[in-house]
Amino acid sequence: MGAHNAIRKEMADIVNALNGVNSRGAMKSFEVTAMQALWKSHHDHVEAHHKNEDDLFVPFLKERFSYPEKAVADHNEVVKMIGELSGLVDSLKEGDKVDSLCEKMIEYEKEMGAHLKMEEDMCLPLMRAYFTQAEITPMVQKIVGAGVPQEMGSFIHYMGEDKFRNEFMVQEGIPGFVWYIDLRSRVKTFEKCFLGHLDTLLSGKEPKKFSYIAYFLAFFGISY
C-alpha cells in the first residue's frame, strides 16, 4: 500500500504541475528540461516497482495461489501507456503547449489508479489469506534494499519520515542504522530527481544556476 500510495501521489503531483504549466502558456526551455527529468524519475520508479512485482512478489505468491490473470493483463496496458507518455515527453521542445500531454497524463493517472486498486482489492486479500506477515517480511526487506534510489525515496517522502522510521522500519524488522547508511540518501536523491523539478514546474521560475561565488558567500552567511 505504501508503494502504491507513493505512485498515486507522484502522478497527482505531475498532473498538478502540468496544469500549472498549461495555465501559463507555451513551455520555456527550463520547463522542458524539468518535465523530462521529472517524468524520467517517475518512469524509473514505476519500472522498478513493476520489476519488484514481476521478479519477486508474483512468483513467490504463485507458490500458493493462482495469481489473477487480470492483474497481469492490466499491468501490460499500463506499461504500454507509459511508453506512449515517454515518447510525448521526450519530444517536448521550447514553445510547445502541454494541453494534450496533460490530458494523456490524466488518462494515465486514471488507468494506473484503477490497476493499483485492482491489485489491492484482488491480490492483497489473497496474499493475506495464504501467507503470514512473517513470511512476507523477507520479501519486503529485499525490495527495500533493491531498486532505484528514487523508488524508496518517494516511498519515504510520501509516507513521512517519522512514520517510516518509527512504524514501517520497526514492523518490517529493518535495523535503525540502515537509515543512516542507506535510506536517508535515497530521500535526498528523490528530492533532487523529482521534487526539485516539480517545484520548478509549479512555480514557473527557472532554477538558479550553481555559482561558486554564491556558495562561498553563503558559507560565510552573506546573501548574494
RABEL-V793660 format. One record per backbone hydrogen bond with DSSP energy under -0.5 kcal/mol. CO is the residue of the C=O (numbers start at 1). NH is the residue of the N-H. If there is no record, write none. Layout:
co->CO nh->NH
co->CO nh->NH
//
This chain:
co->1 nh->5
co->2 nh->6
co->3 nh->7
co->4 nh->8
co->5 nh->9
co->6 nh->10
co->7 nh->11
co->8 nh->12
co->9 nh->13
co->10 nh->14
co->11 nh->15
co->12 nh->16
co->13 nh->17
co->14 nh->18
co->15 nh->19
co->16 nh->20
co->17 nh->21
co->18 nh->22
co->19 nh->23
co->20 nh->24
co->21 nh->24
co->21 nh->25
co->22 nh->25
co->27 nh->95
co->28 nh->31
co->28 nh->32
co->29 nh->33
co->30 nh->34
co->31 nh->35
co->32 nh->36
co->33 nh->37
co->34 nh->38
co->35 nh->39
co->36 nh->40
co->37 nh->41
co->38 nh->42
co->39 nh->43
co->40 nh->44
co->41 nh->45
co->42 nh->46
co->43 nh->47
co->44 nh->48
co->45 nh->49
co->46 nh->50
co->47 nh->51
co->48 nh->52
co->49 nh->53
co->50 nh->54
co->51 nh->55
co->51 nh->56
co->52 nh->56
co->52 nh->57
co->53 nh->58
co->56 nh->60
co->57 nh->61
co->58 nh->62
co->60 nh->63
co->61 nh->64
co->61 nh->65
co->65 nh->67
co->68 nh->71
co->68 nh->72
co->69 nh->73
co->70 nh->74
co->71 nh->75
co->72 nh->76
co->73 nh->77
co->74 nh->78
co->75 nh->79
co->76 nh->80
co->77 nh->81
co->78 nh->82
co->79 nh->83
co->80 nh->84
co->81 nh->85
co->82 nh->86
co->83 nh->87
co->84 nh->88
co->85 nh->89
co->86 nh->90
co->87 nh->91
co->89 nh->92
co->93 nh->96
co->96 nh->27
co->98 nh->102
co->99 nh->103
co->100 nh->104
co->101 nh->105
co->102 nh->106
co->103 nh->107
co->104 nh->108
co->105 nh->109
co->106 nh->110
co->107 nh->111
co->108 nh->112
co->109 nh->113
co->110 nh->114
co->111 nh->115
co->112 nh->116
co->113 nh->117
co->114 nh->118
co->115 nh->119
co->116 nh->120
co->117 nh->121
co->118 nh->122
co->118 nh->123
co->119 nh->123
co->119 nh->124
co->122 nh->126
co->123 nh->127
co->124 nh->128
co->125 nh->129
co->126 nh->130
co->127 nh->131
co->132 nh->135
co->132 nh->136
co->133 nh->137
co->134 nh->138
co->136 nh->139
co->136 nh->140
co->137 nh->141
co->138 nh->142
co->139 nh->143
co->140 nh->144
co->141 nh->145
co->142 nh->146
co->143 nh->146
co->148 nh->151
co->148 nh->152
co->149 nh->153
co->150 nh->154
co->151 nh->155
co->152 nh->156
co->153 nh->157
co->154 nh->158
co->155 nh->159
co->156 nh->160
co->160 nh->164
co->161 nh->165
co->162 nh->166
co->163 nh->167
co->163 nh->168
co->164 nh->169
co->167 nh->171
co->168 nh->172
co->169 nh->174
co->170 nh->173
co->173 nh->175
co->175 nh->178
co->176 nh->179
co->176 nh->180
co->177 nh->181
co->178 nh->182
co->178 nh->183
co->179 nh->184
co->182 nh->185
co->182 nh->186
co->183 nh->187
co->184 nh->188
co->185 nh->189
co->186 nh->190
co->187 nh->191
co->188 nh->192
co->189 nh->193
co->190 nh->194
co->190 nh->195
co->191 nh->196
co->194 nh->198
co->195 nh->199
co->196 nh->200
co->197 nh->201
co->198 nh->202
co->199 nh->203
co->200 nh->204
co->200 nh->205
co->211 nh->215
co->212 nh->216
co->213 nh->217
co->214 nh->218
co->215 nh->219
co->216 nh->220
co->217 nh->220
co->217 nh->222
co->218 nh->221
co->221 nh->223
//
